Amino acid sequence: MATVNMNAAMCEAADTVRVGVILTAVPDSMVICEEGHGLEYKSRTDEEVKSFSFDQVVTADNIQSFHPELLQPLTESISGGYNGALLICGGASLENMTPLIDHSTIRQVLTDLFSSVLSQVKEELFISVSFLQFYPDGSAVDLLSPNRETLKRVAHPVLGSLIGGLCEVCVCSAEEAYTLYETCRDTLKANAGSISSRCSSLFSVAVEWKLHPEEVESEVCRSRLQLFSLAGGASRTDLRGVCPLVKVVEETQSEATASDKILPSLLNDALTGNSRTVLVYCLHPQGVLDDETPSALALAQTVRSLVTKAFVNRWCPRATEQMIRDSIVDQRAVMMSQGENDVHNTIRLAELTHNLQIVKDQSWEKRREESKKIKDKTQSCRTQSIHLHSRDSRESTNNMKHLQTQLKQEMEKHIREGKGNVEKVLERVARIQQLREALREETLKNGASTEKSDLCQQSELEYSKAQERRTQLKEDHGRLIQEEVETMERDLAQEQLPTEGPQRELLVLSRERRVLVLQMEALRDEAQQAETDLQNLYQKHQTEMHCLREESLQVFRVFRQVCEEQRRMSEDRYRSVLLEAVQDAVYLSAQNQQLQADNRQLRKALGELKDTLAVRGDPTAELSSQLQ
């Protein structure tokens, strides 16, 4: 550990966060300074012109100019062993710019990264990617995990900050990495549904290579590129939510305790920790009632003043593993001398064991095996999904009948054999449970599941269209009001009236009244449109609820059918057992009566024999009579 920390300290260097701004439109109130390193902005509510300094300011037409000044140095530093982070945000403006940014920025960054790494490292190279989705409540989901493992932030003394339970997929080229990125983005939209525009994401590329491949215990250089896509705006009044970057920056400035959630802690590390960070903010000035622009510019200006401490990440896996093993041996010796009931020593031993397991999990061979399992399982699920969708209703019905027959046979076998070996009983119960689950899934697919899926997709489409209509209506009204305000200012400037006086005040009030009337009409139209959309969505929701109710009833019908079948089989078994018991009782009664009759006949024959012996004068008969 001391060697790793010493190397890190030697390579550590302070660096400020670099900020680039993309303007989708340049209004009259905004001026880009010379050479594109800043801009001047004058809001409607403030007469003073404010100046903002950034590393680069571009428009949507020349977004490619970001690469030589901001993005290319970032990828080169990652190939040199440093961690890098690219933060992309912009609220509603980012939603419209996402396709352009994905194609011209994300793809180019991945291409530059792979080109730089592969040109410097020829062999003993390991590259993997991961993708995290963050919901508005802060919860995180690993989109590459087939089993949706629980994610937890872990602090390792050598490897630094890690995310426990995160799945990684090995990649060999920038095309493969970008394909995975697009696939995960589509999965995010499908999982989040209508709130996908409010979900943030993190796409990470981990690069590792051996510094001395010819040595067995060679040091490994680790670097990571984190691509953050942050939803929400910079203004607290944004109805679509506030960007997570706003809260993290406020906590950084106030030196408050960092959040225990994954996204804020990752952002805090990217802005103040071991990373070289670039922020790209998409901005769309909207004119009259624009509250996002000044908040966004102030946020970007604040982020540019933050300082990170990046250093080259080097470590030796075998040396680290041996060091932790020695610490475990020493800790066990301490526990043996002081007693095993010491809680502090027990916790320390558990931490060392957990750290050792983390080091073992960093093995390239193990991570390649896990990646192969994820790819195979994903491919299997995709193939199975395609196969299931290609089947017609007749095949599905036959499959249901086959599952029902198998379930009935297993139930009969379970009831007939009764208790036995515990392992066999558990295996039989597990098979029955699997058949029930398979039958339920098949029933849902054969029944209302198709209708439900179609309705869900149609509902999401209707919601998107309604949202676009309301957004377009709002923009049209804003543009109309902006034109009216500009007309009013132009007319007032042309009027030959004194700067003060009742005539000018009356003219200003009349013109402002027209603007207010327009605003009231705009709000009324928007409210009416929203009410219409809400009514339509309510009808869709009722339809989906009816579909889900029918689906639930279908599931309960199948469950009731299986329960009734099980009850009937149990009754038949008990009836057969009772009938056998009655038959056995009748048989035993008849046998008892037969034995009693035989006994009477034997006693009668014995009496006759005694009488015969007595007549003959046999002394044995007299002795026998006395004994009786």
ZIWO-V763765 format. One line per field, one symbol per residue. phi: phi as a letter, one per 30 degrees, with the letter a starting at -180 (. if undefined). psi: psi as a letter, one per 40 degrees, with the letter a starting at -180 (. if undefined). Layout:
BEGIN
phi->???
psi->???
END
This chain:
BEGIN
phi->.dddddddddcdadaddcbbbccdacdddbbdddiiclacbbddcbdddccbcbdabbcddcddddddccdddddddddcjcdbbbcbblidddddceeddddccddddddddddddddcccbhbbbbbbbcccdedjdcbddcddchddcbdbccdcdidbcdidcbbdbcbdddddddddddddddddddidcddcccbbccbcbbaddbedcdcddcccbbcccdccdjcdcdcdddjcdeddddddddddhdddddddddddddddcbcdaccbccccbbdcjdcdcdedddddddddddddccbcbdcbaceddddddddddddddddddddcjddddddddddddddddddddddddddddddddddddddddddddddddddddcdddddddddddddddddddddddddidaddddddddddddddddddddddddddccdddddddddddddddddddddddddddddddddddddddddddddddcbddbkdddddddddddddddddddddddddddddddddddddddddddddddddddddddddddddddddddddddddddddddddddddddddddddddddddddddddddddddddddiddddddddddd
psi->ddddddddddeiiiiihihihhheigidehhhiiefeiihhhidehehhhhhhidhhiiddfdeedddddddddddddeeeiiihhhhiebdddddeddddddeddddddddddddddddhdifihhiiihhhhideeiihheehdegihihhhhhddeahihhehiihhieidddddddddddddddddddbeedeehiihhihhhiihdgdeidfiihhhihhhhhhhiiieheeheeihhddddddddddefihiieiddddddddddeagihihhhhhhghebcfheddddddddddddeeihigiihhiihdddddddddddddddddddddeieehddddddddddddddddddeehddddddddddddddddddddddddddeiidddddddddddddddddddddddddaiahdddddddddddddddddddddddddbeddddddddddddddddddddddddddddddddddddddddddddddhgiidiiddddddddddddddddddddddddddddddddddddddddddddddddddddddddddddddddddddddddddddddddddddddddddddddddddddddddddddddddddefhddddddddd.
END
